[in-house]
Each structure stands twice: as C-alpha cells, then as structure tokens.
Amino acid sequence: MNHYYNFYVISSMKKFSNYINGAWIHRSDSSFFQNINPADSLDIIGEFPESNSSDIDDAVKAAQQAYKQWRLMPAPKRGNIIRKAGDIFERRKEELARIMTREMGKPVFETKGDIQEAIDTCYYAATEGRRLFGYTVPSEMDNKMNLSFRMPIGVCGIITAWNFPIAVPSWKIIPALVAGNTIVFKPSEDSPESAIIFAEILEEAGLPAGVFNVVFGKGDTGSALVEHPDVKLIGFTGSTATGKRIAMRCGELNKKCSLEMGGKNPQIVLDDADLDLALNGVLWGAFGTTGQRCTATSRLILHENIHDEFVQKLQAKAEKLRVGSGLDDTTEMGPVINTKQFAKIKEYIEIGKNEGATLLCGGVEPSDETLKNGNFLLPTIFTNVTPQMRIFNEEIFGPVLSVSKVSSFEQAIEYANHCAYGLSSSIFTKNVHVAFVAMRELEAGITYINAPTIGAEAHMPFGGIKGTGNGHREGGWTVFDIFTEWKTVYVDYSGQLQRAQIDNQE
Ligand code: NAD
C-alpha cells in the first residue's frame, strides 16, 4: 500500500483513494467505478475504488485501534473538534456545494441547504458533548446510589444513499463521534466525492487518525462492512429492499442496526385550506430534489370541493418549473441521479398509464437539445389515482406526483394511511380540531401542519414507522440512543451486604 493525495491522475482521469487511518490509500490491484455527472453523461468526474473485504478490514482495524483512545477523550473535547468541523463546513460551503451538485444533480441552492444541515448537526452535537445526560435514581436500599450513563459502542459502519451526500451521513457520523465511537463510512457510489471532502474537513478539525475512515464501493463493499465481525453497529440510509437485507444479516450476527428507508409521503389539502400556500407546498415537496427525497411528496390527496381548481393551478405552475443542470443558477429542478433510476421512473410512468391514471403533464424528457446528455424528465403529474394502483403505493423516487380525490377528512386519512411506508405526512387546513386529529391519526414518523412533507430540522427526531424504519430516530437528542449503550452502576456505601428484592421486603 502507498500513501497518496486524495486523487491521482492516469490518462487525464482522476482516480480517487480510500481514506484509512488518516491517509489516502491507493492499492495498485483495486478495481474502480466511474462517478458521472447526471446532468451530462460526457462529464466523468473521476474513478473511485471498488473496495473489497481486505480494504474494509484495513479500515476496521484502524478504527478499532483509534477507538482505544477516542473513547477516553472527554466528550466535551470531542465536541470541540466537531464544532470546528462545523466552522470548516461553513467556510467550504460554496466549493463543496458545487462538487455535490456536479455529482448528484440537485441545484446549488439545495446542496448549500444540505451542507447547512451538517453545520447545524455539528453545532448541536458539539454542545451535546457537554450534556449526554444520564440518570441518578434513588436506590430501594439504605446508603446506596444508582447511576446510569451512556457508553460508546465501538466501530460503527455507516452506509448511506446519495440524495443528501453530506446531511444524511452527518446525521449519523457526527453524533456517533461525539458519543465516542469510531467510524468506517461507505458512501453511496453515486456521490463519493462529497465523502472525500467530509474526510478532509474532519481531519482539518483535528480528528485523530483512524477515528473516521472512508471506504468506497457499491453494494458488495457495503455488505463486507456489515459482515465484518469487529463492526458493532450498522447505521443505514437507503432503500427498504437493501435495508431489510442488512437488518436480516445484522439479526443473525447480533449487531445493532438502525435503518432509514423509503417513503411514499402524502400531502392532504382540505377545502378550508389556504390553497396558494398548499400549492407552493406541493410544488416544493414533490419536485424539490427532483422528487428524490425520502420525504418527497409523492401523493397529493385533494378534497373534491377544491380538486379541479387546485389541479389546474398545479399543472400551470409545474409546467413552468425550469429544468436543467443544477450548476445553472436559474435551474429549479435538476436531473435524475443515474440511467438505471431514469429507466425505472419511465417504467412507472407507463405503469401509471396502464393502470388507468390520467397523465396530466410531463412524463417525458424536455425538448431542450442542450439537456440531451443528462437524465432529465419534466415534472410529471397523474390524476385519478386510486389506492389500488401501484403508483399510489410504491416509491418511485423521481419527479412523479399522484393525485387522488376524496370526499371527506376521514377518507383523506384513510387514503394517507393506505401505504406500506410511514415517513412523512402533511395536511393543509385552517381547522384546529381537524389538524390535531390528523397529528394523532396520520401513520408517519413526521407530520407537518400547513407545510410540505419535506423540511426536517437537524435538532428534531427524524425517522419513520411501518416500512420506513426499525424504531430508531436520527436527529436531535434521540440519535444518541442509536450510538450509545446504557451502563448501569450501583454504588453501595452501607458497608454491609444488602440483597435487592430480599432484605427490603416489608
Ligand atoms: P440503495 O438501497 O440502493 O443504496 C443505499 C446504500 O446501500 C448505498 O451506499 C449502496 O451502495 C449500499 N448497498 C446496496 N446494497 C447493499 C448491500 N447488500 N449491503 C450493504 N450495503 C448495500 O438506495 P439508493 O438508491 O442509494 O437511495 C435511495 C433510497 O434511499 C430511497 O428508497 C430513499 O427513500 C432512501 N432514503 C431514505 C432516507 C431516510 O432518511 N429515510 C434518506 C435518504 C434516502
């Protein structure tokens, strides 16, 4: 193995390296995969190693070694390093946003928001290093004290999707580090360069070598990370199909595993709602990030009294959205991530037509010749969608919105809950009673009142129920339940043997 800068150039192609034990590691026998700009297939950003189990083993060994010291550093000091990382994310925001947009497509104003979420996470988690509260509880015995506090877990394997290349990894990596764990990170093969910058920033902030490691690759590399016996926890964000497979293996291997998976999120609009607000909400929720958010609004449930008027206005606005490269300042909606996902979305558009839904607009590529090398689709809206249809139930993960008509609030809730996923949900109404019933009845980890299904804040619990999650919540204070174990301590200062449940019976 040799130590290199984070990339080197062969025949004008940038080849990037894994980051292990504080060094950029190139293996001469690596295979590589290409990172391609989704807005322009002729723009090849570089090649990244398709790492094998031996690379994973090197990274895990480094993380295990570093854990010995890192776990002993006082949490407020770990927090200080993370706060500095927040400052550096802020300083490099503009440059990093353009790197992210080039590799995953969403407009720069959105990638800046993505980085802002990591900055917020750093500042929040840094101060959590001074809290990480435990409980001191009365004992049932004389002269005895009961304590409980959080302990780190060890080497954590982090596997993530590409749609939030910085924010989503930060939700896991940053609190995991503050809690005293060390990390091996396998970023998505569709947004690997963002992970290079993540490593640079943590290194500059003063993270000791080996505490954070990055190993590039696809599913097989992720799988090798799951299988490694010294990886104690897997933190995963991605599709429900992959997440379930990982959870089954973690069950067999007795590893802790937190899953953030797919969504099929409904926005309800009742007939008393502020319709302009609801309209702007659904445009942002459905077509922001080209509909490629786990929390994207993919189902719009409209009360019949406002259905026709709302749909007409929505179509007019959706058709005006400016589609193009995210690097162009005027773009409102970027490309779809890759050709495989592009083909899948087009297949769903055919499924929708065949199921009898009405294609209101979109469903095709833009006619603009300058966009012909990218994975561009026009904002697509289906109406007359019923709960029996696949496009109502299955996650499409693209700019495709399904609209259904209902005759009452009760039916709206029934439609919203008619789904295997349970991440986000939203309702637009001015009726306080109805809003509170919706908060209680909507089957989702997150509910927005008079706001779209997207817009999570870093200091609040984030996650879903049903097919979306496995009971954990990232964000805020709840993420520490994932990345710590509770230690319980009994201190008996009575000087005699006291037998719990025996000596203190009445
Ligand atoms: P994906 O499941 O294809 O891949 C996710 C990650 O898992 C990638 O890094 C991939 O290389 C890795 N992977 C694939 N197979 C693996 C295996 N067998 N073992 C270990 N790792 C493996 O998902 P994607 O297409 O990258 O992302 C889109 C999905 O992510 C959507 O379903 C979306 O809803 C979901 N997502 C969820 C959240 C959330 O917080 N709930 C956030 C963002 C994205």
Boltz pocket constraint, residues with backbone or C-beta under 6 A from the ligand:
constraints:
  - pocket:
      binder: B
      contacts: [[A, 159], [A, 160], [A, 161], [A, 162], [A, 163], [A, 164], [A, 168], [A, 186], [A, 187], [A, 188], [A, 189], [A, 217], [A, 218], [A, 219], [A, 220], [A, 221], [A, 222], [A, 223], [A, 224], [A, 226], [A, 237], [A, 238], [A, 239], [A, 240], [A, 241], [A, 242], [A, 243], [A, 245], [A, 246], [A, 260], [A, 261], [A, 262], [A, 263], [A, 293], [A, 294], [A, 295], [A, 395], [A, 397], [A, 423], [A, 468]]
      max_distance: 6.0
